[in-house]
Amino acid sequence: MTTIRSLAAALALLAGPALLAAQGMPTTPPTPRATQVPVAGALAALGAPPNPKVAVHWDRFYDHAGLHEIARRIAAAHPERVKLGSIGKSTQGRDMFLLTVSNFKSGDADRKPAMWIDGNIHSNEIQGAEFSLYTAWYLAEMADRVPAVDSLLTQYTLYIVPSINPDARDHFMHKPNTASSPRTGLAPRDNDGDGRVDEDNLDDLNGDGHITQMRRRNVNGRFKVSPEDPRLLIPVLPGEQGEYDLLGQEGFDNDGDGFVNEDADGGYDPNRNWPWRWMPQYVQGGSDPYPTSLVETQNVIRFVTAHPNIAGAQSYHNSGGMLLRGPGVPQDEYRPQDVQVYDVIGRAGEEILPGYRYMIVWKDLYIVWGGELDWFYGAKGILTFSNELFTPFLYFNRQEQGGGGPGGGAQNRRYQTTESRFNSLLLMGEAMVEWTEVDHPQYGKVEIGGTKKNFGRVEPGFLLQSDGHRNMMFTLFQTAQMPLVRVDSVTTRSLGGGLTEVTAVVLNTRLAPTHTQQDVENSITRPDLISLSGGRVVAGFVIDNPVTGDATEQKRDPATIRVRNIPGNSAVRVKWIVQGAGPFTVTVDAVKGGVSSLRSR
């Protein structure tokens, strides 16, 4: 059973001096490198590099080429800690580029415990890519400045793929869209079953890149202009005079079936395409013909399978301010030993991220068949979170009361939503397209206007780096809880006749076990190996009770003891009977917990 420390103790793991000293790391900051000395007379702000080697504006969004260029610059400026690669090509041939972040001088990155981070699985959920890339940039730039960063990169590896849906990301950015389109694919399909496809998909009548709303004047209409904000329409009450009808999304009826923009993008959902609890289209919309039908899904699965050192994962989505864990379906139930670890990390996340809530997918949201989150845990035994980025709490740093508005905000006045007040008070009205009249070939004179595609589901620029930093710190907190093994002691006792008893204590110094219970019960990852060299091993044992000395002998290959799991914040004890007097070296090799050796004195 995993021993769970207090939340305060768990938080201290990320930067506590005692931990740093225990790991042989300095507890006082080193002298900054010459290239990092601030400009004369300036005071460096905490939490940011004063003179970064790679200057990046984190108050905006980048298309795939822009993200790739930033990644290239980070890797070029920090070759000792960042390597740029690729996990494969997307459907349209874009590189799903990978940043491997670690201290490469401190050991093989692929042998260290690792954290997987991805973003942008849904094309309109774009800020996950920036948050992922920000993580690589921050760690590279703050290395040699912050001891906790150095400790983290010495002990762990981070595999970061900022966008696992790069084709649709570029579609969202460069093509006309709403805040919710294209959620998934690229080419429109005949989703309404009329035998025709709206070939233009979404029609941008004024060419501004945003698909907004259409309204038409009607004295008997159901809406009128808000007296507080003329850009808003509000429902009329009984006895009030109407002014407008809302006609829906901006666009044409291209296929002549009487509907506008009804043939939505793609028809598949990359987060319903994973080979864990997958269900066909008639059960789970967007699942596509079979699990892993999407090349992007295949690329992620191939990489993760080839890297069993991945112990934790984060997939950034948006929006709603949620720290999500599985299961996504009621047929699954996460093992209680693993839930203990999830709960400590999730509760810490609620403190790190004001306004965010720690939640379970199917219990607190909806059922998801074939989701990435459940594949990581169910098929690979990896502790995985999915953060739903951005929450309307950040608009005014409070939880609004009353009915819901767009993006989850409250409508605590009749005439003005939280979002519209935020737009007026903090964005100077920039989030709205002003209503303008156009001649529509089917509806006659209409007005188009409303919310832009980059408002409501994503942060405005001045909040972007702040929310990105907090989400990164939650993910780094999770990284620091992943298993980390160490041979704590090796003692010897002469038995006479040329025989020596060698006893070793092996620690897991972190919250998470070296194997989740899901892993243990399904034998997903090989056991942890504790081996001895320096003599001929006659017998090997796992010590079951260090007080009584009860032990279980491993009769086959006794020189390498196989331990199924080392619980979090716990120890295992093993011993050998060896021909020889030493010295002896004991090595622990845990796939998800790293490698450590210690020689007897």
Number of C-alpha atoms within 10 A of each C-alpha: 14 18 16 20 15 10 14 10 11 20 18 15 20 21 18 15 17 13 17 20 12 10 14 10 16 16 16 11 11 11 10 14 9 8 10 17 15 15 10 6 6 9 9 13 8 7 10 12 22 18 15 18 17 18 13 13 10 18 14 14 18 19 17 22 13 11 17 20 12 18 25 17 16 26 23 15 16 17 14 14 24 26 19 18 16 15 20 19 16 20 14 10 10 15 20 23 23 25 25 24 28 30 23 18 10 12 15 12 24 21 21 27 29 30 27 23 29 25 29 27 28 27 28 28 27 31 29 27 31 23 26 28 28 21 24 24 25 18 21 28 25 20 20 17 17 19 21 24 20 21 22 22 22 20 22 29 26 28 26 24 24 33 33 28 28 30 22 31 28 18 18 29 21 12 20 21 25 23 21 16 23 28 25 27 23 22 16 20 21 17 16 13 9 10 10 15 22 24 15 16 25 28 24 20 19 14 10 12 18 27 28 26 20 24 24 18 16 15 13 13 16 19 23 22 17 16 12 12 15 13 17 21 21 17 17 18 11 8 6 12 15 20 19 23 19 18 16 14 21 25 22 22 18 19 18 11 14 10 15 20 22 21 24 22 22 20 21 21 20 27 18 26 30 26 21 19 19 21 22 17 15 8 10 17 15 22 27 21 13 15 20 21 16 19 15 21 21 17 18 19 20 12 14 16 12 11 18 20 25 29 30 27 25 27 26 29 25 23 20 22 23 26 26 26 25 29 23 25 19 12 8 13 12 16 12 12 18 20 18 17 23 22 16 20 24 23 14 19 24 17 13 17 19 16 18 23 20 21 19 18 22 19 13 11 11 11 15 23 26 27 24 26 26 29 22 24 24 23 15 22 26 26 28 25 29 23 28 22 25 29 26 28 19 16 20 13 11 11 14 17 11 11 13 14 17 16 18 19 23 20 19 15 11 11 17 21 20 23 23 24 17 17 19 15 10 14 15 11 15 13 20 21 18 16 18 12 15 14 11 14 9 10 12 10 13 21 21 25 22 20 24 20 23 21 18 23 24 25 25 19 14 13 15 19 19 14 20 23 20 17 25 22 17 23 25 18 22 29 25 27 25 26 30 27 28 22 23 15 17 20 14 20 12 14 12 9 8 10 18 21 20 24 21 26 17 23 22 26 24 24 26 33 29 30 30 28 21 21 20 16 11 13 14 16 19 17 19 24 19 26 21 26 16 16 18 15 21 15 18 27 22 21 20 14 12 12 7 8 9 12 16 13 16 16 12 10 13 21 25 21 24 19 17 17 21 27 25 27 20 19 16 20 19 23 25 26 23 26 19 17 16 16 12 19 19 25 20 25 19 30 25 28 31 26 22 17 19 17 17 16 11
